[in-house]
């Protein structure tokens, strides 16, 4: 625990609190990161939740291939993932060219930023959500079906409430992962600059001391959601 705490203690000591101020463009980077991360999170939940439930409840030949596809983004270095996305969705990519003709540009745009965050964070949410759904006994869903509920009603009334803490943990993980994504965003969406890229720019242009205020701002934005969900989880465990 001491080893984990040392870097943050060092940050506290290295920050010049008397002259604490953000650099030009830091607030804009914060606004971009929060807004686009929220949009990416909606996309991740909408697409990732049914995917996770399907993986948790389905058994079929070749399922390991689907699981491999899910693991590939986790195993791929972020910079390499950014290169892959630029190759696919860039102006000369086989997907990027037709999309650009209809006005959807997926490099250095808001859509590209959200796309990069989606690829960086979605697998983490799906893995956590799948584990949450697997923790709900399938027999409870069958009981709901025998009582006249539809499968959709069974999901909403039984599965979702029982899996909510695991889903919330996955959501918090996806939030932090998307908000802090640097490697993929650096390649695909250097502009508009979010917090991670702006940290890099401040470091290159003004030195290490210019990074600290924005880094504190990042922690202030990123940490409340995971801490709140952790507190709620412990409270529920205590009640049980």
Buried (B, 14 or more C-beta within 10 A) or exposed (E): EEEEEEEEEEBEEEBEEEEEEBBEBBEEBBEBBBBBBEBBBEBBBEBBBEBBBEBBBEEEEEEEEBEEEBEEBEEBEBEEBBBBBBBEBBEEBEEBEEBBEEEEBBBBBBBBBBBBBBBBBBBBBBBBBBBBBBEBEEEEBEEBBEEEBEEEEBBEEBBBEBBBBBBBBBBBBBBBBBBBBBBBBBBBBBEBBBBBBBBBBBBEEEEEEBBBBBBBBBEEBBEEBBEEBBEEBEEEEEEE
